[in-house]
Each structure stands twice: as C-alpha cells, then as structure tokens.
C-alpha cells in the first residue's frame, strides 16, 4: 500500500490497524524498509537487516493474541541477541560472532508480536555516550547530520527519529536511553532495576546498572511496551515487584494531589551546564508550578564525583573480566590493536583493581541509593537536565592520534593513576552528560522528555527521576507533558513528516 501513512502511527496505532485488518504485517514491513532504505545511507543507524526472515515471521503473526502483532522493530547491537544472527557489540573482536539463541528480552518482544527487521549501531561495548564505532562508522542525527544522536543507543535513536520504526530496542547503563532521547527529540525511559528481562546468563549487566528497554516517539508506546515486558525472572539477580495495573491504561489518569518536586541545574561533577540545558529545566519548572505543584531547587545529596569514580571502577572490573574471558576463548592475549582505545584503557586499569576495592566501590552505590531514597521520602520527583549541552558534532568526542598515544601509556601507570586517567579520558564526554548515571547506580527509574529546542534547531530534554517502582508516576506526568505545549517531539525534524 504505497499511500499508507506509516509514520502517522506509533507502535500501538500500527498494532490496532493490523488487528482491524486495515493493514497487513507485510505492508508495515514494506513501509519500514522503504524508510530505512531512504534514510539509512545518510544516517548509518542500522548496520544489518533481516528482510527475508522478517517476511517469513510476518506470515506467522497472531493479531488477536499478540499486542504488537506485525509491528516492525529494530534491536540494539549489544545484549539484544537474535538467534543465528550477528551480534558485534560494535567491536572488531565480535565482528563474526553469531548468537546461539535469542536473549530473554528479545524473546519477550517476539512473543508480543514484534517483527525484528535489523540491528542498530552502537559504540564498542556500549562504553560511550556517542555512537561512532570504528567497526561500523558513526551514526548521524536526523535533525542535523553533522551532529551525533548520542549513545550508546544512538543507532536506535536515529532510526526512530527518522521514522524507520516507531520504537526500537535500546539499553541504558549510564544514560544510554535518556541521552540519545534528549539529543534526538524522543521519549526515553530507563525502568527500575530488575523490571525487564535479562540474559540468558547475564543477570548482573554492569552489576545491575544496565537495563534493556526502548526508545519511542510517544509515551504510550513505552507504557504499552513495559506492560508486556515487566517480569519477575527466577534466574535474574535483581527483581522489582510487578506493577499490578496497566501502565498504558493508568497513564491517562493524572495525579489527584499536589506533588512536591525538587530540581537542580547544577552539574553533579562541577562541570559547566549550558543555558539551553537550564532553559529546558526552567520551562518544566514553570509548567509544573502552573499545574499547582510545589517545586523547589535542591542539590543532589549524592557526591557526584565519587559516584562517577565508582562507575568507572565498575567499568574497569567488567572490561578486565570480559577481556580475560575472550583471551581464554581464543587462546591468546589481547592487545591494544584488538579494540578501541577507551576499551583498552579501561580493561588495562581493571587488571590492577583488587576484589576488595571492587566490592567497596559497589557498596558506595548502596550508600547513594539510600541517600536518594531519603530524598524521595520528601519529594515525588527529582528534575535535572538530561544532557548539559546540545548534541556534539561527529568526531568531537573521539580521541585523536595524539591523545591515543598518551592513553597507550596506561599499562605503565600505577593503579591510582590509571583510575585518574579514565576520569580524564572521559571528562569531555562527561561534561556533555553528567546527570544520567545517578539513576543507573541507584536503580531508580528515570525518563527524558523532549521539551526544548535550541536556536540552532537541536532538541534538548529534561530528566525526571522517581523512587524505585514508580514508573506509573513517570508515565502519568509524561502523558500530561506530551499533551501540553511544552512537548517538542519530532516537530521540525527535517527527516520526519510534519
């Protein structure tokens, strides 16, 4: 159906059309692949497609039984494995790696009726807040292709913001859903730790900091998706009690009481924050006050610098363990030539981190979680900018040859200097995105809402955090915002129809 207005519908809307037999799953695939073929050459959002497989699965959908029957979906090229297909994690080391089975997360998506059409670009091992892996090349922002859509779910963000799919699989270990959501004019929710499926065999993704979910254009798509994904998984390390209602149904019922909300525009690590990022927060604060809620400025109770140090300590241990496993598997030692410089530096530093230091570092996550829990005894939400600056230019945060030479000296440094080097290495990137890691380390749900546009035509978001288990509160608020004049969404995006 060449005239079918595919991008006029979100995932919930497309599923409704399939159920009503107004459009077939194969017609949705026609539209999705047409968008992908038109825009992906400019964006490099999607690195592999599975059209033959998708066509076969389209004929097996069950619209009366599956809530998202026939809806095209893209997966992220890390952690979201599809059996017998490549999963590279953005790394040359895994350029030929094929998944033996689908992850539990992907299997739940398929059971819900989604048709997987490909995998999206991600930085090597998901370590960066931009998506520019040397293996696949940079992904570009649909709003301005000279800029990045962010990372590590940058490919997913570019695909959704250009209308290839209404939502896409993403993951968030330090802001990797919320960062690209803000840079790309999308809605991005990181659910509570333990809320969505993990694995198989990966119950502690980044020690619980990372969680798989999605990026979407509309709030209701994320709400409906969480309805089908929330799970108590016996083999998982972390669990969140099941929400007894329906996120999708309940989001239309606003809070029936005056809310108390705290906010800050101050970077938790003392780095600069742009006026554009502050304006996003101030707009939201004014709107909340107009709705009759109490809003007051309050700095985070958590030591932000120490939190990031603990975050990098975890990254070091995780990378060192992964490198050790790969070396055993391939029967040789890895060298700096096997991976990008950031991964090499982190892995080398992890070799000198003791088990006691790693455990003490994780214990500090729990201290931060207790501090935030105390904050939420007094406040319903905590508001910050999502990102401190608009989207960086392509290549801006990628290390040049001189910097790579300096970082190559990591193996010769002592343990403390190595950890300091990691902080220095990531400081330019951290300056862009200092606000999002808190929710990952404390396990709380947080969302980015697209409510500001810079004079240069780049979207910005505000981040809203809630106490653990209260995604329903976030959806309530996001639904109200989406219906307000504040919501920017994809209005004005040159690759998305008005």
C-alpha positions in Angstrom: 0.0 0.0 0.0 2.2 2.8 -1.3 0.0 5.6 0.1 -0.2 4.1 3.6 0.9 6.9 6.1 3.2 4.7 8.1 4.9 7.5 10.1 1.5 8.9 11.2 1.1 6.0 13.6 3.0 4.9 16.7 3.5 1.2 17.5 0.2 1.0 19.4 -1.6 2.6 16.5 0.0 0.2 13.9 -0.9 -2.8 16.0 -4.5 -1.6 16.1 -4.6 -1.3 12.3 -3.2 -4.9 12.0 -5.9 -6.2 14.4 -8.6 -4.4 12.4 -7.2 -5.9 9.2 -6.8 -2.4 7.8 -3.2 -3.1 7.0 -1.1 -6.3 6.9 2.2 -7.0 8.6 3.9 -7.3 5.2 2.6 -3.8 4.3 4.1 -2.5 7.5 7.4 -4.1 6.5 7.2 -2.5 3.1 6.8 0.9 4.7 9.6 0.3 7.3 12.1 -0.9 4.7 11.2 1.9 2.4 12.0 4.4 5.2 15.2 2.5 6.1 16.4 2.4 2.5 15.7 6.1 2.1 17.4 7.5 5.2 19.9 4.9 6.5 22.5 5.7 3.8 22.7 9.2 5.3 22.3 8.2 9.0 24.1 4.8 9.4 21.6 4.0 12.1 21.0 0.3 11.0 24.0 -1.9 10.5 22.2 -5.2 9.5 18.8 -6.0 8.2 16.8 -9.3 8.2 14.2 -8.8 5.5 13.9 -12.5 4.4 13.5 -13.6 8.0 11.1 -10.8 8.8 8.9 -11.6 5.8 8.6 -15.2 7.0 7.7 -14.1 10.5 5.1 -11.6 9.2 3.1 -14.6 7.9 3.0 -16.1 11.4 1.7 -13.2 13.5 -1.4 -13.6 15.6 -3.1 -10.3 15.7 -5.9 -11.4 18.1 -3.4 -12.7 20.6 -0.3 -10.5 20.4 -0.5 -6.9 21.5 2.1 -5.7 18.9 1.4 -8.2 16.2 3.1 -7.2 12.9 4.9 -4.1 14.2 8.5 -3.7 12.8 11.2 -3.4 15.4 14.9 -2.8 15.5 17.3 -4.3 18.1 20.4 -2.8 19.6 23.7 -4.5 18.5 24.7 -5.3 22.1 22.9 -7.6 24.6 19.8 -7.9 22.4 20.7 -11.1 20.6 18.7 -12.8 17.9 19.4 -16.5 17.4 21.8 -17.3 14.5 22.4 -13.6 13.7 25.5 -11.5 14.3 25.9 -9.5 17.5 29.0 -7.5 17.3 28.8 -5.1 20.3 30.3 -2.6 18.0 33.7 -4.3 18.3 36.1 -5.9 15.8 36.6 -8.7 18.3 33.0 -9.8 17.7 32.7 -8.9 14.0 31.9 -12.5 13.2 30.1 -13.5 16.4 26.7 -15.1 15.9 24.2 -15.6 18.7 23.4 -19.1 19.7 20.0 -18.1 21.0 17.8 -15.0 21.4 18.1 -13.2 24.7 15.1 -13.4 27.1 14.5 -9.7 26.3 14.3 -10.3 22.6 12.2 -13.4 23.0 9.6 -11.5 25.0 9.5 -8.9 22.2 8.8 -11.6 19.6 6.2 -13.2 21.8 4.4 -9.8 21.9 4.3 -9.9 18.1 7.1 -7.6 17.0 8.9 -8.4 13.8 12.6 -7.9 14.1 14.0 -6.2 11.0 17.6 -5.5 11.9 20.2 -4.3 14.4 21.2 -0.7 15.1 24.6 0.8 15.6 26.3 1.1 19.0 29.7 2.2 20.2 32.2 -0.5 21.1 30.8 -2.4 24.2 28.4 0.5 24.8 31.1 2.4 26.6 30.5 5.9 25.1 27.7 8.5 25.0 28.2 8.8 21.2 27.8 6.2 18.5 31.0 6.2 16.4 32.5 2.7 16.4 35.5 2.1 14.2 33.8 -1.1 13.1 30.6 0.4 11.6 31.3 4.1 11.4 29.4 7.0 13.0 25.7 7.3 13.3 24.3 10.7 12.5 21.5 12.8 14.0 18.4 13.2 11.8 18.0 16.8 13.0 21.4 17.7 11.7 23.7 15.1 10.2 26.8 17.0 11.3 25.9 16.1 14.9 25.7 12.8 16.9 22.4 11.3 18.1 24.3 10.3 21.2 24.9 6.9 22.6 25.2 4.2 23.3 21.7 3.7 21.8 22.5 6.2 19.0 21.5 3.9 16.2 18.1 3.2 17.8 17.5 6.9 18.3 18.4 7.9 14.7 16.1 5.1 13.4 13.1 6.2 15.5 13.7 9.9 14.9 13.8 9.3 11.1 10.6 7.2 11.1 12.1 3.8 10.2 10.3 2.2 13.2 8.0 3.8 15.8 10.2 2.4 18.6 13.5 0.5 18.9 15.2 -1.7 21.4 17.8 0.2 23.5 19.7 -0.2 26.7 20.8 2.1 29.5 23.9 1.5 31.6 24.8 5.2 32.3 22.2 7.1 30.4 22.2 5.3 27.0 18.4 5.6 26.5 17.9 9.0 28.0 21.0 10.7 26.4 20.0 9.9 22.8 16.4 10.6 23.6 17.2 14.1 24.6 19.6 14.6 21.6 17.0 13.3 19.1 13.6 14.6 20.3 12.4 11.3 21.7 10.9 9.9 24.8 13.3 7.7 26.8 12.6 5.8 29.9 15.1 3.8 32.0 12.9 1.5 34.1 13.6 0.4 37.7 16.5 -2.1 38.1 15.1 -5.6 37.7 12.0 -4.5 35.9 12.7 -6.0 32.4 14.1 -9.4 31.2 17.8 -10.0 31.2 20.1 -12.8 30.0 20.3 -15.6 29.4 23.3 -15.8 31.7 23.5 -12.0 32.2 21.6 -11.3 35.4 24.1 -8.6 36.5 24.5 -6.5 33.4 27.1 -4.0 34.6 26.3 -5.1 38.2 22.7 -4.0 37.7 23.5 -0.6 36.3 22.4 -1.6 32.8 18.8 -2.4 31.8 17.3 -3.2 28.4 14.2 -1.3 27.2 13.4 1.0 24.3 13.3 4.5 22.7 9.9 5.7 21.4 8.2 8.7 19.8 5.2 8.5 22.0 4.8 8.0 25.7 2.0 5.4 25.3 4.3 3.1 23.2 6.8 2.9 26.1 3.9 2.4 28.6 2.4 -0.4 26.5 5.8 -2.0 26.0 6.5 -2.0 29.7 3.2 -3.7 30.2 4.4 -6.7 28.1 8.0 -6.7 29.3 7.8 -6.3 33.1 8.7 -9.6 34.6 9.9 -11.4 37.7 12.6 -13.7 36.3 13.8 -16.5 38.6 17.3 -16.6 37.2 17.9 -12.9 37.4 19.9 -11.2 40.2 17.5 -8.3 40.7 13.8 -8.1 40.8 11.1 -5.3 41.0 7.6 -6.2 42.2 5.2 -6.4 39.3 3.1 -3.4 38.8 -0.5 -4.6 39.4 -2.2 -2.4 36.9 -1.6 -1.4 33.3 0.9 1.3 32.6 -0.9 2.1 29.3 -4.3 2.3 30.9 -3.2 4.2 34.0 -1.2 6.9 32.3 -4.3 8.7 31.3 -5.2 9.3 34.9 -3.2 12.3 36.2 -2.1 12.6 39.8 -5.0 13.6 42.0 -2.9 15.5 44.5 -0.4 18.3 44.7 3.1 17.0 44.0 6.3 18.1 45.7 9.2 18.2 43.2 12.9 19.1 43.6 15.1 20.3 40.8 18.6 21.4 40.0 20.5 22.6 37.0 23.9 22.2 38.7 26.3 19.5 37.3 26.9 16.9 39.9 30.6 16.8 39.0 31.1 20.5 38.8 31.3 20.8 35.0 29.6 23.6 33.1 25.9 23.5 32.1 24.7 25.3 29.1 21.9 27.9 29.2 19.9 25.8 26.8 20.0 22.8 29.2 19.0 25.1 32.1 16.1 26.5 30.0 14.7 23.1 29.5 14.5 22.6 33.2 13.2 26.1 33.9 10.4 25.6 31.3 9.4 22.4 33.0 9.5 24.0 36.5 7.2 26.8 35.4 4.8 24.4 33.8 4.7 22.3 37.0 4.0 25.3 39.1 1.2 26.3 36.7 -0.3 22.9 37.3 -0.4 23.7 41.1 2.6 21.6 42.2 5.2 22.7 44.8 8.7 23.0 43.2 11.9 23.9 44.9 15.6 23.9 44.0 17.7 21.3 45.7 21.2 20.0 45.1 21.6 16.2 44.8 22.5 14.6 48.2 25.0 12.3 46.4 28.7 13.1 45.9 28.7 13.2 42.1 32.4 12.9 41.6 32.7 9.9 43.8 29.7 8.3 42.1 31.4 8.6 38.7 34.7 7.3 40.1 32.7 4.2 41.4 31.1 3.9 38.0 34.4 3.8 36.2 35.7 1.3 38.8 32.8 -1.0 37.8 33.6 -0.4 34.1 37.2 -1.3 34.8 36.4 -4.6 36.5 33.8 -5.6 33.9 36.1 -4.9 31.0 39.0 -6.7 32.6 36.8 -9.8 33.2 35.5 -9.7 29.7 39.0 -9.5 28.2 40.1 -12.4 30.3 37.2 -14.5 29.1 37.9 -13.6 25.5 41.6 -14.5 25.9 40.7 -17.9 27.3 38.3 -18.5 24.4 40.7 -17.5 21.6 43.9 -18.8 23.2 46.0 -15.6 23.1 46.4 -12.3 24.8 44.6 -9.3 23.5 46.5 -6.2 22.6 45.6 -2.6 22.1 45.2 -3.3 18.3 42.2 -5.6 19.1 40.0 -2.8 20.4 39.4 0.9 20.6 41.5 3.0 22.9 38.8 3.6 25.5 38.1 -0.1 25.9 41.8 -0.9 26.1 42.4 1.8 28.8 39.5 0.6 31.0 40.5 -3.1 30.6 44.1 -2.4 31.5 43.1 -0.4 34.6 40.8 -3.2 35.7 43.7 -5.7 35.9 45.0 -3.8 38.9 41.7 -3.4 40.8 41.5 -5.7 43.7 38.4 -7.7 44.6 38.2 -5.8 47.9 38.3 -2.4 46.1 35.6 -3.6 43.7 33.3 -4.7 46.5 33.9 -1.4 48.4 33.1 0.6 45.3 29.8 -1.3 44.8 28.9 -0.7 48.5 29.1 3.0 47.8 26.3 2.6 45.2 24.1 1.4 48.0 25.0 4.4 50.1 23.9 6.6 47.1 20.7 4.6 46.8 19.9 5.2 50.5 20.6 8.9 50.1 18.2 9.1 47.1 15.6 7.0 48.9 15.7 9.6 51.7 15.2 12.4 49.2 12.2 10.6 47.8 10.6 10.4 51.2 10.1 14.2 50.8 9.8 14.6 47.1 7.8 12.8 44.4 10.1 13.7 41.5 13.7 15.0 41.0 14.2 17.1 37.9 17.6 17.8 36.2 18.7 18.5 32.6 19.1 15.2 30.7 22.3 16.5 29.0 24.3 19.5 29.8 24.8 20.6 26.2 23.1 20.0 22.8 24.3 17.1 20.7 28.1 17.2 19.9 29.4 17.2 16.4 30.5 14.0 14.8 34.1 13.3 15.8 34.2 15.9 18.5 34.4 13.4 21.3 36.6 10.8 19.5 40.2 10.7 20.6 42.7 12.0 18.0 46.1 10.4 17.3 48.0 12.5 19.8 45.6 11.6 22.6 45.6 7.9 21.7 49.4 7.9 22.0 49.1 9.4 25.5 46.5 6.9 26.6 48.6 4.0 25.3 50.8 4.6 28.3 48.1 3.2 30.7 49.9 -0.1 31.3 52.9 1.7 32.8 50.9 3.6 35.4 50.1 2.6 38.9 46.5 1.8 39.9 45.5 5.2 41.2 46.9 7.0 38.2 45.1 4.6 35.9 41.8 5.4 37.5 42.6 9.1 37.3 43.4 8.6 33.6 40.0 7.0 33.0 38.3 10.0 34.5 40.4 12.4 32.4 39.8 10.3 29.3 36.0 10.5 29.7 35.8 14.1 31.1 35.0 15.7 27.7 32.1 13.3 27.3 31.1 13.5 30.9 30.8 17.3 30.5 28.0 16.7 28.0 26.2 14.1 30.1 26.9 14.3 33.9 23.3 13.8 35.1 22.2 10.4 33.9 24.5 7.9 35.7 22.9 8.5 39.1 19.7 6.6 38.3 21.7 3.6 37.0 23.8 3.2 40.1 20.9 3.7 42.5 18.5 1.6 40.4 15.7 4.2 40.2 13.5 4.8 37.1 14.2 8.0 35.2 12.9 9.5 31.9 13.9 12.1 29.4 11.2 14.3 27.9 11.7 16.4 24.8 10.6 19.9 25.8 13.2 22.3 24.4 14.7 23.4 21.1 17.9 25.3 20.7 18.2 28.3 18.3 20.3 26.0 16.1 17.4 23.5 15.8 18.7 20.8 18.1 16.3 19.2 20.6 17.1 19.1 24.4 15.4 17.1 27.1 14.7 17.3 30.8 15.3 14.3 33.1 12.7 13.3 35.7 13.5 10.7 38.3 11.2 8.9 40.6 11.6 6.5 43.5 12.0 2.8 42.7 9.0 1.1 41.2 7.1 4.2 40.3 7.2 4.1 36.5 3.5 4.7 36.7 4.0 8.1 38.2 6.5 8.9 35.4 4.1 7.9 32.7 1.3 10.0 34.3 3.5 13.1 34.2 4.9 12.3 30.7 1.4 11.8 29.3 0.4 15.3 30.6 3.5 16.8 29.2 3.0 15.2 25.8 -0.4 16.8 25.6 1.0 20.2 26.5 2.6 23.0 24.5 6.0 22.1 26.0 6.3 18.9 24.1 8.7 19.3 21.1 8.9 15.7 20.0 9.8 15.5 16.3 8.1 18.7 15.2 10.5 20.4 12.8 12.7 17.3 12.2 13.7 17.5 8.5 13.7 13.7 8.2 10.3 13.2 9.7 7.0 14.3 8.0 5.1 17.1 9.7 
